Amino acid sequence: MHRIADRGGRVWEENSFQDRLLEWMYSHMVGRLLLRPLVSPAVSKFGGRLLSGEVSKVLIKPFIRSHSIDMSQFEKKRYTSYNDFFTRRLTGGARPVKMEPHVFVSPCDSRLGVYEINRLRTFAVKHTRYTVFSLLKSRRLAEQYAGGYVWIFRLCVDDYHRYIFVDGGTESRRFRIPGVFHTVNPAAGDRFPIYKENTREFSILQSENFGEIIQMEVGAMLVGKIENRPRRPRVERGQEKGNFAFGGSTVILMTRAGEVLPDQDILENSKRGIETKVKLGERIGEKI
């Protein structure tokens, strides 16, 4: 069971059948044995191929009904597979991006937690402590983010699975760290250091308004690929960076000390172990 808040201050608990099943699998020996093949890259890729086949279209309408998805927000088209539907594109104007230079925006629809990086370059997500080095596999980069923030955007299956650049600037080359594919459900995060074990990609954005930002995409169970667009040296705020294939996934941002201050409600919720539901392009902080 985990707690979610909206920007209006309403807090609720999520405890679906999927949550309970994953909690059992990650907390019991038999469940963890069953998990071993499921988190392998080969199984995730195989699942991705199945969901990209034409027969998978039969899953689309039941999914829309069970998650009460408002399809009027999305481009009208005939979907060729479930994954084609899952990576559907919003219509123009459905997610306006705040463009004021001092406003820091969300890269995606998600449940957000923000955590301060201490001077030892570690941070805690609920019961699990991470080092910045374990996340990035670079001591040089890790040194530069002491005193800053880690922003963890957890996408659920019913979220919009495309993500954007949060500011204009120049993007570095892409770095890929291979790994496994744990679920990003909190049931796993309470027991495994998923963000340092899962396959992930990141690049460094020299942003116009917020200094250097790391943007990382983390794959998850049954996500065959992180589908980033070809790299361009120059990017703009709101420009699409990529999308995830089927499954829950995570985008992680890292900001340096003295650059960005998270909005107070998000900080307070994160300290209480509550994730804040946010939308792509909305304000989540401001320039210091």
Protein Blocks (a to p, Z undefined) as FASTA:
>chain_A
ZZdddfkopacddddfklmmmmmmmmpmklmmmmmmmmpmklmmmmmmmmmpmklmmmmm
mmmmmnopafklpccdddfbfklmmmpccdehklccdfbfklccdfbdcddddddddfko
pacehjbccdfklmnopaklmmmmgoiacddddddfkbccbdcdfbecdddddddddddd
ddfbfklmmmpcfklmpccdddddddfklopadddddddehiabacdddddfbdcehiaf
bdcdeddddddddddehkbccdfklmmmmmnopacdddehiafbdcZZ
